[in-house]
């Protein structure tokens, strides 16, 4: 039997905005070098709300980087609160696109889309142990018998007026 060594604890950034430079070592070269000012402003506003604020809606225009903002909030909550965080998108394709952007920027991700029996067991364990953000569809979380139990959700409403909602 082989034992897996636990990774060193991740750095604890002071805010979701401060997380982006911390992710630089895991970021791919084609990822944005820095946040856009609008993204940084939204992340600062989210952080100022404090942990007691449970439901937060974030609205940005098309093309303003909502996905990256949502991914950074998800990863920040995972690291600082030790939460199991799921980024929830309307379709498998959109969940996959969001996961690809998160990986590009250095956020540890797992793909838990599709039927739960087809999930990679290692990825499910990584999510359950709080080692990665799960990217899922609404039906994965909001059905009669969900097979994951996230402690915080980032809801992507791609086709609505409030595209990103963070719930804990």
C-alpha positions in Angstrom: 0.0 0.0 0.0 1.4 3.4 -0.9 0.6 6.5 1.0 0.1 9.8 -0.6 1.9 12.7 0.9 -0.1 15.8 1.6 0.9 18.9 -0.2 2.3 21.8 1.9 -0.5 24.1 3.0 -1.4 26.7 0.4 -0.4 30.3 1.0 -3.2 32.3 2.7 -3.8 35.5 0.7 -5.2 38.5 2.5 -8.0 38.9 -0.1 -9.3 37.4 -3.3 -7.5 40.1 -5.2 -4.2 39.3 -3.5 -4.6 35.6 -4.5 -4.0 36.2 -8.2 -0.2 37.0 -7.8 0.1 34.0 -5.4 -1.2 31.8 -8.2 1.5 33.0 -10.5 3.7 29.8 -10.0 0.8 27.6 -11.3 -0.4 30.0 -14.0 0.2 29.2 -17.6 2.0 31.7 -19.8 -1.1 32.5 -21.9 -3.0 33.5 -18.7 -3.5 37.2 -18.1 -0.4 38.7 -16.3 -2.6 40.8 -14.0 -6.2 41.5 -13.2 -8.1 44.2 -15.1 -9.0 47.2 -12.9 -12.7 46.4 -13.0 -12.0 42.8 -11.8 -9.8 44.1 -9.0 -12.5 46.6 -8.0 -15.2 43.9 -7.8 -12.9 41.6 -5.8 -12.1 44.4 -3.3 -15.8 45.2 -2.9 -16.6 41.5 -2.3 -13.8 41.3 0.3 -15.1 44.4 2.1 -18.5 42.7 2.7 -16.9 40.4 5.1 -17.6 36.7 5.9 -21.0 37.4 7.6 -22.5 38.3 4.2 -23.8 35.0 2.9 -25.3 35.7 -0.5 -23.6 38.1 -2.9 -24.4 38.9 -6.5 -21.7 40.2 -8.8 -22.6 41.9 -12.1 -20.2 42.7 -14.8 -20.8 43.4 -18.5 -20.1 40.8 -21.1 -16.4 40.3 -21.7 -15.4 42.0 -18.4 -13.9 38.8 -16.8 -16.7 37.4 -14.6 -15.4 33.9 -14.8 -12.0 34.8 -13.5 -13.6 36.8 -10.7 -15.8 33.8 -9.7 -12.9 31.4 -9.9 -10.7 33.7 -7.6 -13.5 34.0 -5.1 -14.0 30.2 -5.1 -10.3 29.5 -4.7 -9.9 32.2 -2.0 -12.8 30.7 0.0 -11.4 27.2 -0.4 -8.0 28.3 0.9 -9.0 30.7 3.7 -12.1 29.0 5.0 -11.1 25.4 4.2 -14.5 25.0 2.4 -15.6 22.6 -0.3 -16.4 25.0 -3.1 -18.3 24.3 -6.3 -18.4 26.6 -9.3 -21.9 25.9 -10.8 -22.6 26.6 -14.5 -25.8 26.0 -16.5 -24.3 23.4 -18.9 -21.4 21.0 -19.1 -19.8 23.0 -21.8 -19.8 26.2 -19.8 -18.6 24.4 -16.7 -15.7 23.0 -18.8 -14.9 26.4 -20.2 -14.8 27.9 -16.7 -12.6 25.0 -15.4 -10.2 25.5 -18.3 -9.9 29.2 -17.5 -9.4 28.4 -13.8 -6.6 25.9 -14.5 -5.0 28.4 -16.9 -4.8 30.9 -14.1 -3.5 28.3 -11.5 -6.6 27.4 -9.6 -6.7 23.7 -8.7 -9.9 22.2 -10.3 -11.8 19.0 -10.7 -14.5 18.2 -13.3 -17.6 16.7 -11.7 -19.9 17.2 -14.6 -22.0 14.5 -16.1 -23.4 11.4 -14.3 -21.8 10.9 -10.9 -20.9 7.2 -11.8 -18.7 8.5 -14.6 -16.7 10.9 -12.3 -13.1 10.3 -11.7 -12.9 9.0 -8.1 -9.6 10.7 -7.5 -11.1 14.1 -8.5 -14.1 13.5 -6.3 -11.8 12.8 -3.4 -9.8 16.0 -4.1 -13.0 18.0 -3.9 -14.3 16.2 -0.8 -10.9 16.8 1.0 -11.0 20.5 -0.1 -8.0 20.3 -2.3 -9.7 21.7 -5.5 -12.7 23.7 -6.7 -15.3 21.4 -8.3 -16.8 22.6 -11.6 -20.3 21.2 -11.9 -23.7 21.9 -13.5 -26.9 23.0 -11.7 -28.4 19.5 -11.9 -25.4 18.1 -10.0 -26.2 20.3 -6.9 -29.9 21.0 -7.2 -31.5 17.6 -7.6 -33.3 15.2 -5.3 -30.1 13.2 -4.5 -27.0 15.3 -5.0 -23.7 13.4 -4.8 -21.6 16.3 -3.6 -21.9 18.5 -0.6 -20.3 21.8 -1.2 -20.0 24.3 1.6 -19.9 27.3 -0.7 -21.3 27.8 -4.2 -20.3 30.2 -7.0 -23.3 30.3 -9.3 -22.7 31.3 -12.9 -25.8 32.8 -14.5 -24.3 33.3 -17.9 -27.4 34.5 -19.6 -28.9 36.7 -16.9 -28.5 40.1 -15.4 -26.7 38.8 -12.3 -24.0 36.5 -13.7 -22.2 35.4 -10.6 -23.6 34.8 -7.2 -21.6 33.5 -4.3 -23.5 31.5 -1.6 -22.2 29.9 1.5 
